[in-house]
Structures are given as structure tokens and as C-alpha cells.
Amino acid sequence: MEWLSFGVRFLCYQKLSTKRLTLFALLSYGTTILSLAQGARVSWSDICRPKSEGGLGIRKLEDFETVFRLKQVWDLFAKDGSLWYAWLHRYIFRRKSYLGNGGYTPLSWTIRKLLQIRPLFAQFIRCSIGDGKKASFWYDSWTEFGPLIVFLGSTGPRDLRIRKEAKVIDATRDGDWFFPGARSPSAEMLLLSLTNVPPPDSLRGSDSFLWRQPQGTFADSFSTTGTWDQIRVTSPQVPWASVVWFKEGVPRYSFIHWLALLDRLPTRDRLRSWGMNVPATCVLCSSYSETNSHLFFECEFARSIWLPLASKVLPNTPLLLSHTSSWILNNTPTSAPHAHGKKIIRLLLQSVIYATWRERNARIFTDTHTSAAAIKLSIDRTMRDRLLSYPTQDSRSVTLLQYYFGCMSLPL
């Protein structure tokens, strides 16, 4: 966006959502995170998972495009009174169904994209029969078998003596279903099923189309979020999502915490596995090899920061990062004011992880050393400033900052 003026760029940023700005930030500044080279920190597919599944909650642009195309086609069925709908049916589809159009006419890029998405669209659309004058007999999913052209095959129109362009009303006579004798097991199943389906009736109004919802039901409205959730690749839920992502957290702290839980921070053992010639020893304690589990919190230096602070909020403090999430979730009460402990210990955990990682980098890249006591004072100052920004709604209730002061005043 360098070619845009400052004013235009400012207006563009105002119009963009937070999630899209996050995506731009990752693309602009997070090249080491998005790198496709060997040793990339986190793959793009993992980043694009919801936070509850271990990702950053960013959505792939190709998924956005797919949902947008599905919405366009949905409007063909749901907004049949629009001028665009009438133009498409008159000049593009030539009175054929969208799902049954062969696409022989020279088409624009937009129309080709709409036609390419037909197989996916057919999985989401259902038709509720009213007067039977709108629904395609062969191509719309108005029975339990889906599109009948797929269920009965290409010989279906000949066997049932119903044209491919026919509507559902064309399969009736004098208000009842009218079919020749079944010539195949599939046709017999269809005719048997239709004995329980009432024929089209003008008293029920026009045919209506329904869209599949995440719960598997169908409704007469299109849900962008629900559709995206159904077309994306899902992953198992991670138990630590609420420990990493919470309202009181500091975004950069949460990000480092997320990388640490995924074991994707560039610790020295990982750097050496990538072929880099770096020392293996931990720069904080100079005693053991630097690994993710060592830094958080087997390292004597990191432990001297973590234990004194965390033990004042919750007992039985673990020394392995992989155990901290279950420790927090299983040992924090939910009743006020003790529920404040969960918020405080999560923020404290992230502050210690961030401070430990920052001190490690400072010693490597700037050759500056800060004592554990000074780091604890800095973390305490950070905690106070952060908790001060979250006052209680009820003046009679204990604030987060007051609860934190109460914890820190306890003897070790």
C-alpha cells in the first residue's frame, strides 16, 4: 500500500475490521511465522484455526471467497425478484435451473465461478415444496434423496417421462402425483417415498429454499459464519485456549504464551536442529540445554521468578508449562471474589513467560543482564498497571487490583 496517500491509507484502515488488520500485520511483520521454509514456527493452516482449536482465529481468504460465492448463488434462489436474477435466467441459464445448466454459452469469469461451485452449493440447499412451480424436479433437493438427476441417473427423465427442465408441479395431475410404473429399484424407492409427501398445492404458497445450518438443520436464511464453519477443516478443541486468550490479557504476552505452548519458540535446541551453529546451553542458568520445557520452568533462573509469584495466588505450582493450563482450570474457584484468582494467575503466567523470553533474548543479542529480583519487580508493576484498567462495576465488590494486593501480601 506504499503507493497510496496517507489520507487514503487512513480511510482504508478505518474501514477494515480488526481481524483483517491482524492479517495484514502478520503478512507485513510476521514473515518468520508465515515462512514456508523448513523450520517455520507455525504453519499457515494452523494459524487459520479458531482460537478454541489452537490457532489465531484468522480466516483463510479462499474460504471467504467460497462463502461469498455461495451467498451469491443463494441470492439467485432467495431473491428471485431482483433484476440480476431475472437477467441471469433470461440470458445465461436460458430458463434452465442453475444446478442443471450445462454452461455452453460463453460466460464471464464471475458466472463461471458461480457454476464451478455447484457441487458444494447442492450440499447446502434444500427446497420446501409449496405450489411446485419454482422448484426443479430433477436438480433441486426437494426429496430425501437429494437431486433426483443424481439419484436416478441420466436415464431418469426417460424412465419417468419427465423433461429435465420440468418443475415439481409437472409431476402431478389433478392434484395428485402422476408417474409411470417404476423401472428400477431407485425409481421404486422414490415412488414409495412420495406416497408420504403431499403433492404441490397453491394454498401453501410458492416454493421456498432453505439453507443448511451448523447444527444440521435447515432455515430460510443464509449465515455467513455458519457456512464458513461448515466448509473449513475442523480440528480438535484444545484445553488451554481460555488460559491463553482472555479479556484481561496483553496481546503480545498471549502471543508468546501461544507459541510456547505449541513449542514453536526458536529455542537453542530448535535452532541447532535447523543446522545453526549456536551453543546448546541455556543462557539464563548456564547449566542445562535450552529447550522449551527447560525455559518454562525447569530453569533455575526462570523458576526463581515463577514460583514466588504464582504460589501466592494458587498452591501446588507446577514447574512444567504443559501442566499449567490444567492446574489453572482445575484449581480456581468460580464464585466471587475468589474467581478473580483465575484472571490474575493467567495474566501472571503470561507475564512471567514473556519476561523470561525477553530476558533470554536480551542476554543473547544485547549482552545485558537483569537480575531475577528486578524482573519480579517489573512483572509486579505490569500486573498493577494492567489490573488497574479493569475496575469493578459494583463499588462494593473487590476489584482485581485489590485481590492481587491481597495475594501478594501473603507470606511465602
N, C-alpha and C positions, 0 to 999 in steps of 0.2 A: 504493500500500500504506500510505498515511498513516493509514487507519482501523484498522490492526492494532496491537495492543500490541507493545511491544518484545520480549517473550518469544516471541510468536507469529512475529514477523518473523525473529527469530534462528533459530527452528526451521525456518522456511521456507528461509532461506538455507543452513542446514546440509544440507537435502535436495536443493538444486539443484546441478546439475553446473556445472563451470567454464564450459563453453560457453554455458549458459543465463544464467549471471551476466554473462558478457561481453555477451550480447544485451541484458540489462536495462541494463547500463552504457551501451551505445550509445544505447538508447532514452531513457535518462534524461539523459545528459550530452552525447551526440553529435548534437544536433539540427542543427548545421551540416553534419555529414557525411551525415545521412539526409534532409536537406531535399530536397523535390521541386521547389523553386523553381529558376528559371533560375540557373545558376552553382553548382549543388550540387557539392560536392567529388567525391564518388564515388557512383554510383547504387547503390540497394539491391540490384539484381540482380548488380552486380559485387562488392559486399561479400559476398554469399552464395555466391561461388565458393569451391572449396577453395584453400588457400594455394598449392598447386602450379600452379593456374591463374590466379593473380594476385589472389585475394580474401583474405578474412579467415578463411575456414573456418567461417563461420556458416551454419546450415541454415535454410531458409525454413520457417515454421511450417505453411504449407499443404502442403509436401512431407512434413512429419512426419505430418500428418493423413492424407494419402493412403496412406503406408506403414502407418499404424495400421489403416486400413480394410482394406487388402489382407491384413494379418495376421489381422484378424477373420474375413474370408471364408476365408482359408487354413485357419483352425481348424475351419471347417464341414466341410472335406474331410478334414483330417488327424486331427481329434479327434472322430470320429463317435460315440464312446461317451459324450460329455458330455451332461448334461441339457439344456443350452441348444440343442445341435444337435438333439436329439430334439424339443424343443418347437417350434423353427423349422420343422422338416419336417412336423410334425403340424398345426400351427395357422396357419402363414404360407405355406409353399410347397405345402401340401396334396399331399404325395408327389410333387411335380414337382421337376425339377432347379433348382438356384439359377440357373444360366445360362439356363434356359428358362422361368422364372417370368414371367408377364405382369404381375404386380403389381396385380391388380384388387381385391384385398382392401384395405380401409382399413388403412394401415400407419403405424407410428410414424416419427418423424424418423430414428431410428437405422437402421431397416430400409430406409427409402427411400435413405439414404446408401449402404448396402451394395449395393442394387440399382443405383444410379447408377454404381457403379464396375465393373460387369460387363464393359464392353468392354476396359478396361485389365487387369482380372483375367484375362480369357481369353488375353491375350498371354503371361502368366507361367505358367499352369497346364498341366501335361501329365499324362496318365494312362497308367500301365503296367498292361496287362490281366493279371489273374490268372484268377479264376473267372468274370469278366464280370458279376457280379451287382450291382455297385455303380456302375460307370461308365455314364453316359447315352450311348446310341448316337448321338443327334443333337447333343447340346450339349457333351459333354466332348471334349477334344482327345486322342483315342487313336490317330489315324492321322496320317500325314504331311501331310494336307490341312487339319488343324485341325478345328474344329467342322463336322460334316457338314451341319448345317442351313444353314450359310453357304456351304459348297462346292457343295451340290446345290440350294440354294434352297428356297423354301416348298413346291414340288411334290415334293420328295424323298421325304417319308413316303408319299405316294400312289404314286409310281413304284416304290419298293422294297417297298411294302406292309408297312411297319414303323411302328408308332404313335410319336408324338412322345415319349411317356413311356417308351418301351422302353429296356431295358438292353442292353448288348452281347451278353449271353447269349441274348437273344431273337432274334438274327440267326443262330442256329445250329440245327441239327437233327441228332441222333445224333452229336454231337461234331464236326460239320463246318459250315462256313459254308453258309448257305442263302439264296439271293437269286433273285428272278425275273430274266429277261433284261434287260440294260441298255437303257434308252430314251433315253439322252442320252450325248454324249461324256464328260461329267463322271462319270456313273454307270459307264461303261465303264472309265474310268481307276481308279475306286475298286475295282471288282471285280478288275481286273488287279493292283492293288496288294495286295489282300487275299490273293492266292494265295501271297504271301511272308510273310504274317502268320499265326502259329499261332492256331487258334481258342481260346476260353477253356477252361481246364482247372482243375478243382478242386484238382489236385495242386500247382498253382503258388500256392495261397493266394488271399486276397482281392485285389481290385484296389487299387493304391496310386497316390497322386498325388505328382507331382514339381514342384519349383519352379525357375524359370529363374535361373541364377547369372550373375554379370557376364561370365564367360568364354563364355557362350552354351550351356553345358551345363545339365543338369537334375539336381537332387538332391532327396532326401526331407526336406529341412529348409529352413526359412524364414530368410533372412538379412536383417536389418533394414538393415544398412549396404549390402549388395549390392543390395537392392531400391531403396534411395534413390539409389544411384549410377546405376541404370538409368533412373529416371524423371526425373531432373534434366536440365537443359540443360547440356551439357558445353561447355567452351571449350579452346582450345589451351593446352598447358603453357607456362609462362614460364620462361626460363632462369635468372632471378635469384631464384627462390623460396628456394633454400638459402642465398643470400647475405643475405637479409632475415630469415628465420626459422631460428634455430638455438638450441640449448640455452643457450649462454653469453650470449646477447643480453639486453639490457634491454628489456622490453616497450614502454615509451614511445619508446625510441630506434628500435626496429624499426618502430613505427607511423609515425613521422615519415619514416623511410627509405622505407617503402612508399608514402606519399603523394608523396614527392619523385620516386620512380621513375615513378609514374603521372602526374607533372606536375600534381598536384592541390593543392599548397600555394598559399595565397592570396597569391602574389607580386604586386607592384605592377602588372605588365603585365596580369595576370588581373583585378585589381580595377578597372583602368581599362576593360577590355573589358566589365565589368558595369555601366559607367556611373558609377562612383565618381570623385569629383574628388580624386585623390591625386597627389602628384608621381611622375614616372616614374623618377627617378634612384635608383640603389642607395644605401641609407643607410649601407652599410659602406665603400664606396670613393668615393662621390660623383662617379663618373666616367662610368658607363655605365647604361643602362636595367636595371632589376631584373627579371630573368627567372629561371626555374628553372635553366636551364643556366648563367646568369651566376653565380648564388649558389654553384653546386656544379660546378666550382670555377674558373670563369674570373675571378671577382672577385679582385683583388689581395690583399685582406684575408683572404678565405677560403683562398686559395692559400697564403698565408704560414703558415697553421695546418696545412693538409693535407699539403703537400709535405714539410716537415721530419720529420714524424712517420711518414708512410707509407713514405717512401723508406728508412727504417731497417729496415723489415720485408720489403718487396718492391721490386725495382728497376723502372725504367721506369714510374713512377707516372703514370697518366692524369690529365688535367685536365677531363675530361667525366664526369659521373655516369653517363651511359649506357654508358660504356666500362669502368666499374669492375667490373661483375659478371663479364664475360668475362676481364678482367685477373686477378681473384682466382681464378677457376675454372681458368684455363689455366696459371697460374704458381706454384701452391702444390703442393709435393710431398706425397705421401700416406704416406710412410714416417716412422716416429717417429725422433727427436723433431721433425723439421722439419715434420711435419703440424700442429704447434702454430701455425705461421705462418698457416695458413688461418683458424683460430679467432680469432687475435689481430687480423689485418688486417680481418676482418669486423666485430669489435667496435669497432676503431679507426675504421673508416669511419663506422659509425653514430654513434659519439660525436662525431666532427667535424661530421657533418651536423646532429645535434641541437644542439650548441654554437653552430654558425653560425646556425641558425634562431632559437635563443633570444637570441643577441646582437642579431640583426636586430630582433626584437620588442621587446627592452629599449630599444633606441635610439629606436624609434618611439613606444612607449607610455609609457615612464618617463623618457626623455631621459637615460639613464645609459649611459656608455661604458666598455667593458673592453678593455684592450689585447690584441693577439694573443698576446703572451708570457704574460699572465695566463691567457688561455683555454687555452693549451697546458699550463700547469701544472695547471689544473683537470681537463683531459682525462686527463693523466697520473695524477692522483690517482684519478679514476674508474676507469681501467684497472687500477690496482693493487688497488683495493678489490674490483672485480668478479672479477679473476683469482685473488685470494686465496681466494675462496669455492669454488674448484674444485681441491682438492688431488688429486694423482695417487694411484691405487690402489696402485701399486708404489713403495715408498720409494726404490728405486734409479733410478727414471725421473725425467726432468726435468719439473718442474711447468710449468704455463702461465705462472705468475708469473716463474719463473726464466728461461724462454725469452724473456719480454718484457724482463726486465732485460738479458739478453744482447743483444737487438736495440737497445735504447735506449742502450747503452754504445758502440755503433759510431759512429765519426765520420761526419759528413755528406760 
